[in-house]
Amino acid sequence: MTSRAPASMAGKTILVTGGGRGLGAAICQELAADGAHVLVGDIDEQAAHATARRIGAHTDAIGFDVGNESDVRAAVDRAISRFGHLDAVVNNAAIDLTVPIEELGLADWDRILRTNLTGPFLVSKYACAYMKERGHGHIVNIASTASKRAWPNAAVYHATKWGLLGLSHALHAELRPHGIKVSAVVAGGMRTPFLLDRFADIDVNTLQDPGNVARTVRFVLMQPEETVIPEVMVLPMRETSWP
């Protein structure tokens, strides 16, 4: 018997963190355009609602901090109460600080760790509790080439992204027997505010359209029930941080 991938995301409910702008907004747009019900989550509630309004149909928005346990629990509950169920979460929210380690304060270390690593842990924890009851679901973690190699002055970002990739593979092993898929999308540099707002001299020609990564997220989510993609890398052709 041939197992076929679903024709579209229609009827699926997906929570996307960091959905207010950049890659997160592109993911929300891509999934909603294919019929998914998308809960746009962002610590900037106005940005989340702006993305939801721009997309229009099939969306709702919530402002929440992925590093706050009660916020995460409320966001998962909101997705279920608003759309009736939760099929997938996309852990996309991330922040960075580019400084030498001697200038990296403990407060900044804790803040970035809480967003980039504790956040995906909490979202996965509360989402999978619900998904286990249904016997299926999907967790997608947006990693980075920063989870594969390192460059100077980004110690905390590398630590969190290497940690996220490890968490993703650990959850893949733990949750697969419960019918829950876990995938890491390792994204190369993109033309998003995450880079453009911080590095004025960056060569945009070495970066990729975030929509290309968003389509990869959709591809991962669209696999047949019998297939999971634990990890996939998406690079611009002129990627400078990866060979």
N, C-alpha and C positions, 0 to 999 in steps of 0.2 A: 504494500500500500504506500502511495506517495503522500508525504506530509507537505502541505502547502502553507506558505506564509499568509497571514491575513491580508486582504486587499487594501485595507486602510486602517487608520487608528480610530475609526468611528466608534463611539461608545466607550472608549477607554478614558479613565480619569488619571491625570498625572499632576503631581506637585513638583514644581520647578523652583529651586532656591536661587537667589540672586537673579531673579527674572526681570528686574526693573530696567536693565540696560545691557548692552554688550552681547556676549554670547548667550546669556540667560534669556534675554528678550528674543534673540533669534531662534532659540530652541522653542520658546513658547509659541512664536509665530508659526514655525514649521509644523509643530504638532497640532495646533488648533486648525491650521489650514487643511490638515488631513482628517479633521473630524473629531479629534480628541477634546475632551473637557479638561481645561488646564487651569490649575490654581497657581497664579503668579505670586510667588513669595519673595519678599525683599525686606531688608532692614529699613530701607527708605520706602515707607508706605505710599507716599505720593508717586514715586517712580513705579511701584508695582501697579497702582491703579491706572497710571498713564499708559503702561504697556497693555493692560487689560482692555482699556477703552480703545486703544489703537487697533488691537486685534479684533475686538467686537465679539462676535458669537463664540459660544463655548468656553468663555473665560470668566474667572472671578479673581479677586486679588486679596492679599492679606499682608500686613506689615508684621514681621516677626524677626527675632534674633535667633539664628540657628544655634548659637551657643548657650541659649537659655532653655532649660529643660521644659518648663511650663509653656513657653512660647511654642516649642516644637510640638508638644502634645496637642496644643490647641490648633495648630496648623493642620496636623494629620486629621484631627476630629472635624475640622472645617471642611476639608476635602470630602470626607465621607458623608457629612451631613448635607453639604451643598449638592453633591452629584450622586450620592447613593452608594458609592464604593470607591476604592483606591486601587488602581492597577500598577502604578509605577511612581517612583520618585527619581528626580534628577538632582543630585548633589552638586550644584554648580557654584554656589556662593564662595568667594575667596577674596582675600586681601593680601597685600604685600608691603614690605618696607625694604628699600634698597640702601643699606648702610653697612659699614664695617662692623664686625662683631663687638669691638670695644665701644661702639656707639649704640649698640642695640640694648635698650633697657628691658628690664624684666617685665614691666607692664606691657610693652609692645610685644614681647615674646608671647606672653600669656594671651593677649588680645588676638594675635594672628593664629596662634595654636587653637584657640577656642572657636574661631570662625572656620578655619580650613580643615581641621581634623576632628575636633570635638563635635562640631556641627554635623558632618556626615555620620558620625557615630550615633548621635541622638536621633537624627532623622531616620536612619536605618533601623535603629532599635525600636522606635514606635511604629514605623511602617511595617516592619516584618512581623510584629506581634499580631497585627491585623491580617497581613497576608498569609500567615501560617494557618489561621482559621479558615481561609478560603482555599488554601492549597495551591496558590499561585500568586505571582507578583514579580516585579522587576525593580532592581535598584541599579541606577546608573551613576557612576562617580566620575566627575570631570577631573582627570589628572592633568599632567603637563609633561613636557620634555624635562622639566625640572625634577621629575620623579625618576629620571633615567641617567642624568649626568648633572654636574654642578658647575657654577661659575661664581666669581667673587661677589661678596657683599650681598648675599641673598641667603644667609644661613637658615633663617627661620622659615622662609618660603620653601627651600629645598627639604628641610626637615618635615614640614607638614605634607608636602606632596609625595615624598617617598613614603611617609607614613600612610597617606591615603591610598596609595597603590597597594601597600601591604595589607591594609584593612580590607580593601576590595577583594583581593585574592583569598584572604582568610574567610570572608563572608561567603564568597563563591563556594568554598569547600564546605562551610557549615550549613548553608541554607539550601543548597541544591537538593538534598534529600527531602526537603519540605516543598519542593516545587517552585522555589523562589530563585530567579535568575539574578546574578550580580555581574555587572560589566563595568570595566574601566575604559574610558575614552581618553587616550593620551593625546592632548591637543598641542600642536606647535603654535607659534606666534600668530596672532590675529589682529586685524584692524579694528580694535575695540578701545574704549576709554581706559581699560586696564593698563594698556601700554601707551596709548597715544597721549593720555593726560599726564603721564609721568616722564616720558622721554621725548622731549621736543625735537631732538635731532634723529629720531629713529627713521630708518629707510622703510617707508610703507610698502615699497616694492618687494621686500623680503617677507611680508606678512600675507596672511590669507583672509579671505572673507569669512566672518563667523558663520554665515549661512552654510558654508561647506561643512563645517563641524556639526552644525545643527542637523543637517541631512544625514550625517553619520550616526548621530544619536537616534534619529528616526529609524535608520537601517538596523541598528542594534535591537531596538524595541520591536521591530517587525519580523524577527525570526520566528519560524514555526515553534510550536510548543516543545518539540523534541530537541531543539537546538539552542545553545547559548554561546555568546561570544564573550569570554572572560576579559579580553583585552584587545584593543585596536588602537593604532597610532595614526593620526591624521596630520600630515606636515605640509606646509607650503613648499613649493618646488625650490625656493631659494632660502629655506630655513637655515639660520645661522647658528642655532644652538644645538643642532643635531647633524651628524655627518650625512 
